[in-house]
Amino acid sequence: MGGPYTEPAFRSIAWRGRHLVIGFAAGDIPKLPLNLPLLKGASVVGVFWGDFTRREPRGLAESARQLVRWYEQGHLKPHVSATFPLEKAAEAMNLLASRKAKGKVVVQIGV
């Protein structure tokens, strides 16, 4: 969410919720009235993945292990919208590049 949806999205946040800022796909960098986090007891948190991986490699490794555990326990069920054999990996990349994927795109290796 971003652009003109940022403020309405934040207004709908729960008490002590967290609004994660990941990027600005909508184009403009939105402005957020600072009374909203105050009234909601909420946080605005920047998520800079690239820098996190460099600064906190142990945290990254533990996060990855936790995600695997949740997946194995059935808590995470990623939507796979397309599966390709390795020979058609270029088609998989084109699907992602064209932004037509509606979920995860899987390239199977050695199947």
N, C-alpha and C positions, 0 to 999 in steps of 0.2 A: 504494500500500500504506500502510496506517496502522493505527491502533488496535492491536488485539491481534496484528496481523501484523508490526508494526515490528521487534520483537526477533528473531523467527525469520527475517525477511528479512535483517536485518543479520548474523545468525549465518551465513547462507549466502553472504555477500559474499566475493569473492576477495581475496587479499592485495593491499593498496594500492588497493582498490576505493573507489568514492565512492557514498555514500547521499545522494540528493538529496531535500531536504524542500521540497515544493511547496505543500502545504496539509494540511488535516485533514478530509477528506471523511468519514472514519469517525466523526467526532464528537470524541471525547476526544483531547487532546494526549498522545501516548504518551511514556513514560519509557524511556530507553535507558541500560543500565549502561555507564559510561564505560570499563570495562576492555575492552569489545568492540572499540572503535576502536583501542585500544592494542595488543591482541593481534593484530589483523588489519592493523595499519599503515594503517588505512583512515581516510577522512574523512567527516564529516557536513557537507553543504554546503546552506545555505539558498538557495532560488531564489525571489526576489521579483521576478517579471517586470516588474511595473509600475514599480518603482523602478529596475530595470536600464535600462529604456527611457529614463528621465529622466536618469540619472546617466552612462550610457555610450552615447550615440547613435551614435558611430562604431563601437563594438563591435557594437551591434545591426545597423547597416547591413552590416558585414562578415559577420556571422552569417547574415543574410538572403541575401547574395550566395553564400555557401558552400552554403547549403541549395539554392539554385537550381542551382548547378553540380552538386551531388550528384544532384539530380533529373534534370537533363539527361544525366548520365553513366549513369543507370539504377541508381545506388546506393540511391536512396530510391524505394519503391513504395507510396505511401499507399493504404490500402484505402478505396475509395469505396463506401459502402453504399447511397446513394440519390442520384439526379440529378433535379432539377426545372427546368422552364422558369421564366423570370422571373415569369410570371403566377401561378405557384404557390409563390412565395417564402414566403408565410405558412404553407403546409403544411410547408415545409422547416424554418422556425423552430419550428413546433409539434413536429416530430419531435425537434429538439434539446432544446426545453424540457421535453418529456416524458421525456427521457433514454432514448429507445428507439433512437437511432442506434448502430450497431455499427461505424462507421468515419466517414470524412469524408462530409459532406452538401454536394453541389455545386449551386449555382444557376447555370444557364447564361444568359448575357446575349447577346442578338443572334445566336442560333443558329437 
